[in-house]
Amino acid sequence: MKKHLANRVVVITGAGRGLGRAMAEAFSADGAMLVLGARTSIEIDELASTLGNTLAVQTDVRVARDCERLVEAAVAEFGRVDVMVNNAGMAIYGPVENASPDDVHTMIDTNVKGVIFGSQAAFRAMKSQRSGLIINISSIAGKLHLPNEAVYNASKWAVNGFSGTLRLEAAKYNVKVSCVCPGGIDTPFWKAMDFYPFPEGIDPSRDFMSAAEVAESVVEIARKSDRYVVPELLMVPLIG
């Protein structure tokens, strides 16, 4: 079976669990060489040991220098960066008046600044290569207004806006930028959160998309021809 991404270098943040881990596995299965970043090094170290051709780099995306080190490690190990997936993100849900300053800073620093810092680091390398693809993982929350998600909504709307403008600036250097906005994904995220009640009859483990399904769609973007870009991919569960 042909591996479409053989010898392509893919960097993924938030790669230790959930969608990040699923994307690492999917890219690896298609032949890519991986550089995985996460704040918790034990998870990416374990994953790297199972995949092969994979480098794990402890990374806090809220720190610009960490994002730079991640990309520098990819270039030092593999000579280039072909795909950067800015996936690290988090959410704290609840009524807007209850969002503490720490909650606000944590979401904005991770979801917005992390994407900006990761994109900047990757774009500098890709600009000199005159090639590359940056994929920013946003959310359906960046397209909708949802109760109890005001700050999270704001962070994901910001990711969408940033990605669109970066795409325009990057195009003249043959660097592509895509923004992926998935709806509900069945990951341990939901089990770890004290989440507000789902609509009656909705069960994430039954009704949400699997991380593997979303990961495969992200990998498909990376397989596309260099002659065009997928500016945005919106994915929602098919709930009857």
N, C-alpha and C positions, 0 to 999 in steps of 0.2 A: 504494500500500500504506500502510495507516494506521500512523503512528508513535505507539505507545502512550505513550511517555515524552517527547513533545515539550514543550519548555520546562521540564522537570524538571532540577534541578541535582544532579549526582552527583559525589561526591568519592571518589577511590580511592587508597589507599596501596599502595606496592610495585607501581606501575603501569608500570614500564619494560620488564618482560619477563614471559614465562611467562603464568600465569593472569591477573595484573594487566593485562597488555597486551591479552589476549583479552577481558577484561571491558570495558576501555575501548572497544575496537572494537565490541563487541556493544551497549553502552549508546549509543554514538554512532549506530550504525545504527538504533536505535529512537528517535532524535530528541533524546536527552539532551544538555544542556550539561555539560561535564566540567571538573573540577579534579583534576589528576593530581599525586600526590606520590611522590617516590622520592629515595633518597640520591644516586643518580647522575643529575645533571640532564641530561646529554647525551641519555640515552635518552628521557626524557619530553618534552624539548624537540623532539626529532625526531618523536615520536609526535603531539604537539600540532599540529605544523605540517601533518600529513597529515589530521587529523580535522576541523579547523574548530570554532568555538565551544568551544574548549578552552584552559584555562589550565594551565601547568606551574609547580609550586612545589617547589623543592628542599626535601626534608623528611627528617629523621632521626626516625623514630617513637619512638626511645628517649629523645628529649628532649621533655618535655611542652610546652614553649614552641613547638617546631616544629609540633606537632600543632595548637596553638591558632592559629598563624600560617596554617596551611593552611586551616582553617575560616574564619578571618577574611578570607582572600583570596577565598574563594568568596562570602562575603556581600558583600564590597566590589565584586566583579566582577558578580555575578549577583543579588544582593539576598536570597538565602536558601540553605538547604541542604535538599534533599529526601531524598537518600540518601547515607549514609556507608558505604563499604565498607572495613573494616579488613582489608586483605589482606597487608600486609608480614609476612614471616616467613622463618625460616631454620632449618636443622638441621645438626647435627654428630653423626654416628653413630659408634658403637663401644661396647665394653664399659663399663659404668658406672664401673668403677674407673679407667678411663683418661680420663675427662672432666676436663679441667683446670678450675681456677677461671675462667679466661677463657672457656672453652667454655660453662660454666654461665651466667655472667653474660650472654654474648652471646645465648644462646637465650632466657633469661628476660626480658632487657631488650627484645628485639625482639618475641618472640611473645606475651608476657604484658603487660608494661608498655606496649608499643606499642599493643595493642588497648585497654587501659584508658585511656591518654592520648587516643587518637583518639576513643573513645566519649565520654569526658568532654567534649571540645571540641565534638563534634557535638551531644551531648545538650543542652548549654547553649543552643546556637542553636535547636535544635528545640523545646525546652521553651517558649521565648518565642514561637515560631511556633504552638505547639500542634499540630504535625504533623511527620512525618518517619519515616524508616526507617533503622535501623542494622543493617548486615549484617556479622557477624564471621566471617571465614574461618578455620575450625579445620581438623580433619583426622580421618580414621578413626582416627588415632593418639590422638585424644582419647576414643575409645570402647573401645580394646583395650589389652592389655599386650603389647608387642612387644620381643623381645630386641634388644639393641644400640641401643635408642631410649629409654632410661630418662628422660633429661632432656627430650628432645623430647616424649615421652609426657606427662610432668608439665606441660609448658608448655601443651599442647593440652587436657588435662583442665582446667587452670585457665581457659582461654578458654571452655570449655563452661559451667563453673560460674559464671563472671562474667556471661556472656551471659544465662543463665537468670534470675539475680537482677536484672540491669539491666532485663530485659523486664518484670518485675513492678513495678519502681519507675517505669518510663517510661510504662506503660499509661495511668495517670490523666491524663497530659498529651497523650494521643493520639499518642504516639511508639511505634513498633513496633520490636522487636529480633528478629532472626533469626540463627541460627548454622548455618553450612554446613560439613558434615564430609565432604569428598570422600576417596575412596580414591586409588589411584595415577593420576596424571595424566602424560601424556607431554609433558614439558617439558625444556629443556636442563638442568634441575636434576640429573637422574639422570646425565647425561654429565659434569657438573662434579664430582660427588661420588665419593670413593673408597668406594662403597657396598658393604656386605656382600653376598655372592652371593644372587641371587634364587633361589627354588625352581626346580628343574630344569624347563626348558621355558618359563619365563616371560620374555618379551621386552617391556620397557616400550613400545617403539615400535610393537609389534603388539597388545599385550594391555591396555594402560592406556587410560583415557579421554583424549580430546583436550582441550586447554585450551578450545577453542571450545565443546565440548559442555557442560563445566561452567559456562562463562561464560553460556551461553544459559539454563541453569537458574537462575543467580543473577539474571539480568535478569527472568526470569519471576516471581520473588518480588516484585520491585519493581513489576510490573504488577498485582499482586493488589489486590482491593478494600480500601478503608480500613476495612471493617467487621470484618476478621479478620486474624490474624497467623499466619505460618508459624514456629513457635518453632524448629524444627530441620529441616534437610534433610540426609539421609545418602545419599551416592552412592558406589557401588562398581562397579568394572569387572565386566562379565559374562564371566568367565573359565571356560571349559569344562574 
